[in-house]
Amino acid sequence: MSKYIITSTNPSETMELAKRLARLLKPQDVITLEGDLGAGKTTFTKGLAEGLHIKKTVNSPTFTIIKEYKGDLPLYHMDVYRLEGSDEDLGFDEYFEGDGVTVVEWAHLIEDQLPNDRLMIRLTHEAEDKRLITLEPNGNRYEELCKELGL
């Protein structure tokens, strides 16, 4: 599996990468986001939303689990942090197979419910003003997506 590593030195750079990615997304694309608290997962999602021309303010769906936004494509933003240890089937596949793009924060907590093909993104603190953004495409669709991004 390929890995692409990008350095971001501020939230604007993180959002710009996400906006570029958003312009290439199609219905049923799944992006998983992992990383420490404050590493930029929600900032990345805000960039995706901006790239999809979503007008509503995007924030973490921590207490609702899923937030839906309308834009060029629907954006389904999931934060499954509170589901740790839960075996309950919450119907995530309806979103993964739906007409929009799904972003899942803390995706490792529902690993068994995720589609095999997806774009896995990890954001890590490298320094106070530096983040590493690692993209790991799983499947041909996501390999091609990374190439279209110029990675």
C-alpha positions as CSV (number, residue, x, y, z in Angstrom):
1,M,0.0,0.0,0.0
2,S,1.3,3.4,-0.9
3,K,1.7,6.3,1.6
4,Y,1.9,9.9,0.7
5,I,3.1,12.4,3.4
6,I,2.5,16.1,3.3
7,T,3.7,18.7,5.7
8,S,1.3,21.4,6.8
9,T,2.6,24.4,8.8
10,N,-0.8,26.0,9.5
11,P,-4.6,25.3,9.3
12,S,-4.9,27.1,6.0
13,E,-2.5,24.7,4.3
14,T,-4.5,21.7,5.8
15,M,-7.7,23.2,4.5
16,E,-6.2,23.9,1.1
17,L,-5.2,20.3,0.7
18,A,-8.7,19.2,1.7
19,K,-10.3,21.6,-0.8
20,R,-8.2,20.2,-3.6
21,L,-9.3,16.7,-2.6
22,A,-12.9,17.7,-2.4
23,R,-13.0,18.8,-6.0
24,L,-12.1,15.2,-7.0
25,L,-14.5,13.3,-4.8
26,K,-17.5,11.2,-6.0
27,P,-20.5,9.7,-4.4
28,Q,-19.7,6.8,-2.1
29,D,-16.1,8.0,-1.5
30,V,-15.1,7.2,2.1
31,I,-12.3,9.1,4.0
32,T,-11.2,8.1,7.4
33,L,-9.4,10.5,9.7
34,E,-7.1,9.5,12.6
35,G,-4.9,11.6,14.8
36,D,-4.4,13.1,18.2
37,L,-6.8,15.6,19.6
38,G,-6.1,19.0,18.0
39,A,-4.1,17.5,15.1
40,G,-6.5,19.0,12.5
41,K,-9.2,16.4,11.7
42,T,-12.1,18.8,11.9
43,T,-10.0,21.5,10.1
44,F,-9.5,19.0,7.3
45,T,-13.2,18.3,7.2
46,K,-13.9,22.0,7.1
47,G,-11.7,22.2,4.0
48,L,-13.5,19.4,2.4
49,A,-16.8,21.1,3.1
50,E,-15.5,24.4,1.6
51,G,-14.3,22.5,-1.5
52,L,-17.8,21.0,-1.9
53,H,-19.4,24.5,-1.6
54,I,-21.1,23.7,1.7
55,K,-22.4,27.0,3.2
56,K,-23.1,25.7,6.8
57,T,-20.5,25.9,9.5
58,V,-18.8,22.6,9.9
59,N,-17.9,21.5,13.4
60,S,-17.2,18.2,15.1
61,P,-20.3,16.0,15.5
62,T,-19.0,14.7,18.8
63,F,-22.4,14.4,20.6
64,T,-24.5,13.6,17.6
65,I,-22.2,11.1,15.9
66,I,-23.3,12.1,12.4
67,K,-23.9,15.5,10.8
68,E,-25.1,15.9,7.2
69,Y,-24.3,18.8,5.0
70,K,-25.6,19.7,1.6
71,G,-23.2,21.0,-1.2
72,D,-22.1,19.9,-4.6
73,L,-22.3,16.4,-3.0
74,P,-23.8,15.6,0.4
75,L,-21.1,15.3,3.1
76,Y,-21.7,12.9,6.0
77,H,-19.4,13.8,8.8
78,M,-19.1,11.1,11.5
79,D,-17.2,11.3,14.8
80,V,-17.3,7.8,16.3
81,Y,-15.1,8.6,19.3
82,R,-18.0,7.9,21.8
83,L,-18.7,4.5,20.2
84,E,-15.5,2.9,21.6
85,G,-16.4,-0.6,22.7
86,S,-19.9,-0.6,21.1
87,D,-20.8,-3.5,18.9
88,E,-24.1,-1.9,17.8
89,D,-24.8,-1.7,14.1
90,L,-25.8,1.9,13.5
91,G,-26.4,1.6,9.8
92,F,-23.2,3.2,8.7
93,D,-23.3,1.3,5.4
94,E,-26.3,3.3,4.3
95,Y,-24.0,6.4,4.3
96,F,-21.0,4.6,2.8
97,E,-23.2,3.4,-0.1
98,G,-25.2,6.6,-0.3
99,D,-25.1,9.5,-2.7
100,G,-22.5,11.5,-0.8
101,V,-19.0,11.6,0.6
102,T,-18.4,10.1,4.1
103,V,-15.7,11.3,6.5
104,V,-15.2,9.3,9.6
105,E,-13.1,10.6,12.5
106,W,-11.6,8.0,14.9
107,A,-12.5,5.4,12.3
108,H,-10.4,2.6,14.0
109,L,-13.2,2.3,16.5
110,I,-15.6,1.0,13.9
111,E,-13.0,-0.8,11.7
112,D,-15.2,-3.8,11.2
113,Q,-18.0,-1.7,9.8
114,L,-15.8,0.3,7.3
115,P,-15.6,-0.6,3.6
116,N,-12.2,-2.0,2.6
117,D,-11.7,0.6,-0.1
118,R,-11.2,4.0,1.4
119,L,-8.7,6.8,1.8
120,M,-7.1,6.7,5.2
121,I,-5.7,10.0,6.4
122,R,-3.6,10.4,9.6
123,L,-2.8,13.8,11.0
124,T,0.0,14.0,13.5
125,H,1.7,16.8,15.5
126,E,5.3,17.1,14.4
127,A,5.8,20.4,16.2
128,E,3.6,23.2,17.6
129,D,3.1,24.7,14.1
130,K,3.8,21.6,12.0
131,R,1.5,18.7,11.1
132,L,2.2,15.6,9.0
133,I,-0.7,14.5,6.9
134,T,-0.3,10.9,5.7
135,L,-2.6,9.6,3.0
136,E,-2.9,5.9,2.6
137,P,-5.1,4.8,-0.3
138,N,-6.9,1.5,0.0
139,G,-8.1,0.4,-3.4
140,N,-7.6,1.5,-7.0
141,R,-10.1,4.4,-6.8
142,Y,-8.1,6.0,-3.9
143,E,-4.7,5.4,-5.6
144,E,-6.0,7.2,-8.6
145,L,-7.4,10.0,-6.4
146,C,-3.9,10.5,-4.8
147,K,-2.3,10.7,-8.3
148,E,-4.9,13.2,-9.4
149,L,-4.0,15.3,-6.3
150,G,-0.4,15.3,-7.6
151,L,1.0,13.3,-4.7
